[in-house]
Amino acid sequence: MADTYKLITLVGVSSKSYADATQNAVSAAAKTVRNLGWFEVKELRGRIDGKKIAEYQVKVDVAFKVSGKK
């Protein structure tokens, strides 16, 4: 049987970097979702406070396997 995945969309947030925001989203998903397989960053954005970047945000699709070989 071919593998089948379900996608969920998350927004990861970090005060450090886009990479850290992505890791935060994947780590949060891993707490409640089994069989995570891959992710795709769809959007990068952030929040500005005064003249500085205050927050990095990433919109991430995370996929988990629902059928196929384990």
The first five atom37 places (N, CA, C, CB, O) and aatype in JSON, in Angstrom:
{
  "aatype": [12, 0, 3, 16, 18, 11, 10, 9, 16, 10, 19, 7, 19, 15, 15, 11, 15, 18, 0, 3, 0, 16, 5, 2, 0, 19, 15, 0, 0, 0, 11, 16, 19, 1, 2, 10, 7, 17, 13, 6, 19, 11, 6, 10, 1, 7, 1, 9, 3, 7, 11, 11, 9, 0, 6, 18, 5, 19, 11, 19, 3, 19, 0, 13, 11, 19, 15, 7, 11, 11],
  "atom_mask": [
    [1, 1, 1, 1, 1],
    [1, 1, 1, 1, 1],
    [1, 1, 1, 1, 1],
    [1, 1, 1, 1, 1],
    [1, 1, 1, 1, 1],
    [1, 1, 1, 1, 1],
    [1, 1, 1, 1, 1],
    [1, 1, 1, 1, 1],
    [1, 1, 1, 1, 1],
    [1, 1, 1, 1, 1],
    [1, 1, 1, 1, 1],
    [1, 1, 1, 0, 1],
    [1, 1, 1, 1, 1],
    [1, 1, 1, 1, 1],
    [1, 1, 1, 1, 1],
    [1, 1, 1, 1, 1],
    [1, 1, 1, 1, 1],
    [1, 1, 1, 1, 1],
    [1, 1, 1, 1, 1],
    [1, 1, 1, 1, 1],
    [1, 1, 1, 1, 1],
    [1, 1, 1, 1, 1],
    [1, 1, 1, 1, 1],
    [1, 1, 1, 1, 1],
    [1, 1, 1, 1, 1],
    [1, 1, 1, 1, 1],
    [1, 1, 1, 1, 1],
    [1, 1, 1, 1, 1],
    [1, 1, 1, 1, 1],
    [1, 1, 1, 1, 1],
    [1, 1, 1, 1, 1],
    [1, 1, 1, 1, 1],
    [1, 1, 1, 1, 1],
    [1, 1, 1, 1, 1],
    [1, 1, 1, 1, 1],
    [1, 1, 1, 1, 1],
    [1, 1, 1, 0, 1],
    [1, 1, 1, 1, 1],
    [1, 1, 1, 1, 1],
    [1, 1, 1, 1, 1],
    [1, 1, 1, 1, 1],
    [1, 1, 1, 1, 1],
    [1, 1, 1, 1, 1],
    [1, 1, 1, 1, 1],
    [1, 1, 1, 1, 1],
    [1, 1, 1, 0, 1],
    [1, 1, 1, 1, 1],
    [1, 1, 1, 1, 1],
    [1, 1, 1, 1, 1],
    [1, 1, 1, 0, 1],
    [1, 1, 1, 1, 1],
    [1, 1, 1, 1, 1],
    [1, 1, 1, 1, 1],
    [1, 1, 1, 1, 1],
    [1, 1, 1, 1, 1],
    [1, 1, 1, 1, 1],
    [1, 1, 1, 1, 1],
    [1, 1, 1, 1, 1],
    [1, 1, 1, 1, 1],
    [1, 1, 1, 1, 1],
    [1, 1, 1, 1, 1],
    [1, 1, 1, 1, 1],
    [1, 1, 1, 1, 1],
    [1, 1, 1, 1, 1],
    [1, 1, 1, 1, 1],
    [1, 1, 1, 1, 1],
    [1, 1, 1, 1, 1],
    [1, 1, 1, 0, 1],
    [1, 1, 1, 1, 1],
    [1, 1, 1, 1, 1]
  ],
  "atom_positions": [
    [[0.84, -1.17, 0.0], [0.0, 0.0, 0.0], [0.89, 1.24, 0.0], [-0.96, -0.01, 1.22], [1.92, 1.27, 0.67]],
    [[0.51, 2.25, -0.74], [1.24, 3.51, -0.79], [1.01, 4.3, 0.5], [0.82, 4.34, -2.02], [-0.03, 4.18, 1.14]],
    [[2.0, 5.1, 0.85], [1.87, 5.94, 2.04], [0.84, 7.05, 1.81], [3.22, 6.55, 2.42], [0.72, 7.59, 0.71]],
    [[0.1, 7.37, 2.87], [-0.86, 8.47, 2.84], [-0.59, 9.35, 4.06], [-2.34, 7.94, 2.83], [-0.39, 8.84, 5.17]],
    [[-0.6, 10.66, 3.85], [-0.32, 11.61, 4.91], [-1.48, 12.58, 5.07], [0.98, 12.37, 4.62], [-2.21, 12.86, 4.12]],
    [[-1.63, 13.09, 6.28], [-2.58, 14.16, 6.56], [-1.77, 15.4, 6.91], [-3.57, 13.76, 7.73], [-0.78, 15.32, 7.63]],
    [[-2.21, 16.55, 6.4], [-1.54, 17.82, 6.67], [-2.27, 18.61, 7.74], [-1.42, 18.64, 5.39], [-3.5, 18.67, 7.77]],
    [[-1.48, 19.22, 8.62], [-2.01, 20.2, 9.55], [-1.2, 21.48, 9.37], [-1.96, 19.68, 11.03], [0.0, 21.42, 9.09]],
    [[-1.83, 22.61, 9.54], [-1.14, 23.89, 9.41], [-0.97, 24.5, 10.79], [-1.92, 24.85, 8.47], [-1.91, 24.58, 11.58]],
    [[0.26, 24.93, 11.08], [0.6, 25.52, 12.36], [1.31, 26.85, 12.14], [1.48, 24.56, 13.2], [1.85, 27.1, 11.07]],
    [[1.3, 27.69, 13.16], [2.13, 28.9, 13.14], [3.08, 28.8, 14.33], [1.25, 30.21, 13.21], [2.67, 28.8, 15.48]],
    [[4.37, 28.71, 14.01], [5.41, 28.68, 15.04], [5.89, 30.09, 15.31], [0.0, 0.0, 0.0], [5.95, 30.93, 14.41]],
    [[6.25, 30.35, 16.57], [6.66, 31.69, 16.98], [7.95, 31.59, 17.78], [5.54, 32.38, 17.82], [8.15, 30.65, 18.55]],
    [[8.84, 32.58, 17.59], [10.08, 32.64, 18.35], [10.56, 34.08, 18.42], [11.16, 31.74, 17.71], [10.29, 34.88, 17.53]],
    [[11.26, 34.4, 19.49], [11.89, 35.71, 19.59], [13.32, 35.67, 19.04], [11.89, 36.2, 21.04], [14.0, 36.69, 18.99]],
    [[13.79, 34.46, 18.63], [15.18, 34.28, 18.19], [15.36, 34.27, 16.68], [15.73, 33.0, 18.75], [16.16, 35.03, 16.14]],
    [[14.6, 33.4, 15.98], [14.83, 33.22, 14.54], [13.68, 32.46, 13.9], [16.16, 32.47, 14.3], [12.83, 31.88, 14.58]],
    [[13.67, 32.49, 12.55], [12.69, 31.69, 11.81], [12.93, 30.2, 12.03], [12.75, 32.02, 10.3], [11.97, 29.43, 12.17]],
    [[14.19, 29.79, 12.08], [14.5, 28.37, 12.31], [13.97, 27.92, 13.66], [16.01, 28.13, 12.24], [13.4, 26.83, 13.78]],
    [[14.14, 28.74, 14.67], [13.64, 28.41, 16.0], [12.12, 28.36, 16.03], [14.16, 29.42, 17.03], [11.53, 27.52, 16.7]],
    [[11.48, 29.26, 15.3], [10.02, 29.25, 15.21], [9.53, 27.97, 14.55], [9.51, 30.48, 14.44], [8.52, 27.39, 14.96]],
    [[10.24, 27.52, 13.51], [9.89, 26.27, 12.83], [10.04, 25.1, 13.78], [10.77, 26.06, 11.58], [9.16, 24.25, 13.86]],
    [[11.15, 25.05, 14.51], [11.38, 23.96, 15.47], [10.3, 23.96, 16.55], [12.76, 24.09, 16.12], [9.85, 22.9, 16.97]],
    [[9.9, 25.13, 17.0], [8.84, 25.22, 18.02], [7.53, 24.63, 17.51], [8.63, 26.68, 18.45], [6.83, 23.93, 18.25]],
    [[7.19, 24.89, 16.26], [5.95, 24.35, 15.7], [6.02, 22.83, 15.6], [5.68, 24.96, 14.31], [5.07, 22.14, 15.97]],
    [[7.14, 22.3, 15.1], [7.28, 20.85, 14.95], [7.3, 20.17, 16.32], [8.58, 20.51, 14.17], [6.68, 19.13, 16.51]],
    [[8.01, 20.76, 17.27], [8.06, 20.19, 18.63], [6.69, 20.16, 19.29], [9.04, 20.97, 19.5], [6.34, 19.2, 19.97]],
    [[5.92, 21.22, 19.1], [4.57, 21.26, 19.67], [3.69, 20.19, 19.04], [3.93, 22.66, 19.46], [2.94, 19.52, 19.75]],
    [[3.78, 20.01, 17.73], [2.99, 18.98, 17.05], [3.37, 17.59, 17.56], [3.18, 19.06, 15.53], [2.5, 16.74, 17.74]],
    [[4.66, 17.37, 17.78], [5.14, 16.05, 18.21], [4.61, 15.64, 19.58], [6.65, 16.03, 18.22], [4.63, 14.46, 19.93]],
    [[4.15, 16.6, 20.37], [3.62, 16.28, 21.7], [2.29, 15.54, 21.62], [3.44, 17.56, 22.52], [1.95, 14.76, 22.52]],
    [[1.51, 15.77, 20.54], [0.18, 15.15, 20.46], [-0.07, 14.37, 19.17], [-0.86, 16.21, 20.59], [-1.07, 13.66, 19.07]],
    [[0.82, 14.48, 18.2], [0.62, 13.81, 16.91], [1.72, 12.77, 16.71], [0.61, 14.84, 15.74], [2.9, 13.07, 16.85]],
    [[1.31, 11.54, 16.37], [2.28, 10.48, 16.1], [2.58, 10.39, 14.61], [1.74, 9.12, 16.61], [1.83, 10.92, 13.78]],
    [[3.66, 9.74, 14.28], [4.06, 9.44, 12.89], [4.31, 10.69, 12.05], [2.99, 8.61, 12.23], [3.98, 10.71, 10.86]],
    [[4.89, 11.74, 12.65], [5.25, 12.92, 11.87], [6.23, 12.52, 10.78], [5.85, 14.03, 12.77], [7.15, 11.74, 11.02]],
    [[6.03, 13.05, 9.58], [6.88, 12.64, 8.47], [7.68, 13.76, 7.85], [0.0, 0.0, 0.0], [8.84, 13.56, 7.49]],
    [[7.09, 14.92, 7.7], [7.79, 16.03, 7.05], [7.09, 17.34, 7.35], [7.89, 15.8, 5.54], [5.97, 17.36, 7.88]],
    [[7.76, 18.44, 6.99], [7.17, 19.77, 7.15], [7.55, 20.61, 5.94], [7.64, 20.44, 8.47], [8.52, 20.33, 5.23]],
    [[6.77, 21.67, 5.73], [7.05, 22.63, 4.67], [6.7, 24.02, 5.18], [6.25, 22.3, 3.37], [5.57, 24.28, 5.58]],
    [[7.68, 24.91, 5.15], [7.44, 26.29, 5.56], [6.73, 27.01, 4.42], [8.78, 27.01, 5.94], [7.24, 27.06, 3.3]],
    [[5.57, 27.56, 4.71], [4.74, 28.2, 3.69], [4.87, 29.72, 3.7], [3.29, 27.82, 3.9], [4.81, 30.35, 2.64]],
    [[5.06, 30.32, 4.88], [5.15, 31.78, 4.99], [6.13, 32.15, 6.09], [3.77, 32.4, 5.28], [6.26, 31.46, 7.09]],
    [[6.82, 33.26, 5.88], [7.66, 33.86, 6.91], [7.12, 35.26, 7.17], [9.17, 33.91, 6.47], [6.83, 36.01, 6.24]],
    [[6.98, 35.6, 8.42], [6.55, 36.95, 8.78], [7.03, 37.24, 10.19], [4.99, 37.1, 8.67], [7.64, 36.38, 10.83]],
    [[6.77, 38.42, 10.67], [7.21, 38.77, 12.02], [6.48, 39.98, 12.55], [0.0, 0.0, 0.0], [5.66, 40.6, 11.87]],
    [[6.81, 40.29, 13.78], [6.21, 41.44, 14.45], [7.32, 42.42, 14.81], [5.41, 41.0, 15.73], [8.39, 42.01, 15.27]],
    [[7.08, 43.69, 14.6], [8.04, 44.74, 14.89], [7.59, 45.5, 16.12], [8.21, 45.7, 13.69], [6.41, 45.83, 16.27]],
    [[8.52, 45.77, 17.0], [8.26, 46.58, 18.19], [9.25, 47.74, 18.16], [8.39, 45.72, 19.53], [10.44, 47.56, 18.38]],
    [[8.73, 48.92, 17.9], [9.62, 50.07, 17.74], [10.39, 49.95, 16.44], [0.0, 0.0, 0.0], [9.79, 49.95, 15.36]],
    [[11.71, 49.84, 16.53], [12.56, 49.7, 15.35], [13.21, 48.32, 15.26], [13.64, 50.76, 15.36], [14.09, 48.1, 14.42]],
    [[12.78, 47.39, 16.11], [13.42, 46.08, 16.17], [12.42, 44.95, 15.91], [14.08, 45.88, 17.52], [11.22, 45.08, 16.14]],
    [[12.95, 43.84, 15.42], [12.15, 42.63, 15.26], [11.88, 42.07, 16.65], [12.87, 41.57, 14.35], [12.8, 41.78, 17.41]],
    [[10.61, 41.92, 16.98], [10.22, 41.42, 18.29], [9.86, 39.94, 18.25], [9.06, 42.22, 18.84], [9.97, 39.24, 19.25]],
    [[9.42, 39.47, 17.07], [8.93, 38.09, 16.99], [9.03, 37.59, 15.56], [7.48, 37.99, 17.5], [8.67, 38.29, 14.61]],
    [[9.52, 36.37, 15.42], [9.55, 35.68, 14.12], [8.39, 34.7, 14.09], [10.93, 34.94, 13.89], [8.14, 33.99, 15.07]],
    [[7.69, 34.65, 12.97], [6.55, 33.75, 12.82], [6.7, 32.97, 11.52], [5.21, 34.54, 12.84], [7.09, 33.52, 10.49]],
    [[6.38, 31.69, 11.58], [6.39, 30.85, 10.37], [5.07, 30.09, 10.28], [7.59, 29.86, 10.38], [4.59, 29.55, 11.27]],
    [[4.51, 30.06, 9.1], [3.34, 29.23, 8.83], [3.88, 27.94, 8.25], [2.3, 29.95, 7.86], [4.57, 27.96, 7.22]],
    [[3.58, 26.82, 8.89], [4.18, 25.54, 8.55], [3.1, 24.48, 8.33], [5.15, 25.09, 9.66], [2.19, 24.34, 9.14]],
    [[3.21, 23.76, 7.23], [2.41, 22.54, 7.05], [3.23, 21.38, 7.58], [2.01, 22.31, 5.53], [4.38, 21.19, 7.19]],
    [[2.63, 20.61, 8.48], [3.28, 19.43, 9.06], [2.44, 18.23, 8.66], [3.43, 19.54, 10.63], [1.22, 18.26, 8.76]],
    [[3.11, 17.18, 8.2], [2.39, 15.99, 7.74], [2.68, 14.8, 8.66], [2.79, 15.65, 6.29], [3.79, 14.61, 9.16]],
    [[1.64, 14.0, 8.85], [1.81, 12.74, 9.58], [1.18, 11.62, 8.79], [1.19, 12.82, 11.0], [0.17, 11.79, 8.11]],
    [[1.81, 10.46, 8.91], [1.38, 9.29, 8.15], [0.11, 8.7, 8.75], [2.49, 8.23, 8.11], [0.03, 8.48, 9.95]],
    [[-0.88, 8.46, 7.89], [-2.12, 7.83, 8.35], [-2.25, 6.41, 7.84], [-3.31, 8.65, 7.89], [-3.04, 5.63, 8.37]],
    [[-1.46, 6.04, 6.8], [-1.46, 4.66, 6.32], [-0.19, 4.4, 5.53], [-2.72, 4.37, 5.45], [0.5, 5.32, 5.11]],
    [[0.09, 3.12, 5.34], [1.26, 2.72, 4.58], [2.25, 1.96, 5.46], [0.0, 0.0, 0.0], [1.95, 1.62, 6.6]],
    [[3.42, 1.7, 4.91], [4.46, 0.95, 5.63], [4.96, 1.75, 6.82], [5.63, 0.6, 4.7], [5.11, 2.96, 6.74]],
    [[5.22, 1.05, 7.9], [5.78, 1.68, 9.11], [7.28, 1.55, 9.13], [5.19, 1.05, 10.38], [7.92, 2.02, 10.06]]
  ]
}
